[in-house]
């Protein structure tokens, strides 16, 4: 039997939402096994505090410097939105194990994730590592025979007492036998591969790093890019030895790898079609829905289509706000472009990702609000 709880409202009253978040412990990270990481340096979660059956708090420290999450050309320097989503993912994993009795042997499947940043200036990198506070609500809980088989999460995110945005996450939990059956069915009975014996990287020359907002070519996940009148396309490069993207061996493409490739293609498309420099273009919204497993052996084709560019002072189109959660002010001094990215293997859609990209006016043209 499967049950689901009614989805509550997201915290949209920003001051009162922040006031409800008590002090969290940021002195040490949680057990790495709780967040499915091998390397201690890839663990960002520091604390969990259960409030009631359907709500808990989580803390994470965002590192100012990181070989993957810190490798960006964006100025002024800001924390990577995918780092924020990774902190949410870790909070979801640890919460499932510690608070909802999901077995350590269970296999976790990522179904969706989203992020809506409403105060991007509060995610600027300062003299100390940011302490991210997450107010986590269980929007949907699925059970079968007394075992939790899925959780959907809503996050209200705060830094230094100020809510900076919201996020969502969906996880499903399989027994080892159930997972193996699912994967073998998806692969027509073919044995599962492992990234541990996969070639070091997908053949092909990576796109120049600056075209996707990177400095280090090792963090580039696109090869063979092409530009069309409405968007762009590229093949996903699978860096199977990447210390962050493949922290441990995998039998499939991790969702966060596909998300990174999609983000890079979105930046590339807006640069090529709208002339928006990757050093001045921030990702302020992400919504990704996964429909199939990505296989390591199959070619992954990414295609991006950019939407209408919105000038400063113009109200965004109705479809612009991801998920209809929280809208940015109409007059916040930014240019915006929505980008839709599809990932396909053998013609089948693996996931659809929507990004909201924003280019800010110079700080003095916005009354220096970037440091408010």
ABEGO torsion letter per residue (X at the ends): XBBBBBBBBBBABAAAAAAABBBBBAABBBBAAAAGBABAAABABABBBBABAABBBBBBBBBABBAAAABBABOBBBBBAAAAAAAAAAAAAAAAAAAAGBBAABBBBBABBBBBBABAAAABBBABBBBBBBBBBBABBBBBGGBBABBBBBBBBBBGGBBAEBBBBBBBBBBAAAAAAAAAAAAGGBBBBBAAABBABBBEBBBBAAAAGBABAAABABBGBBBBAABBBBBBBBBAABAAABABBBABBBAAAAAAAAAAAAAAAAAAAAGBBAAABBBABBBBBBABBBBAABBBBBBBBBBBBBBBGBBBBAAABBGGABBBBABAGBBBBBBBBBBBBGGBBABBBBBBBBBBBBAAAAGGAAAX
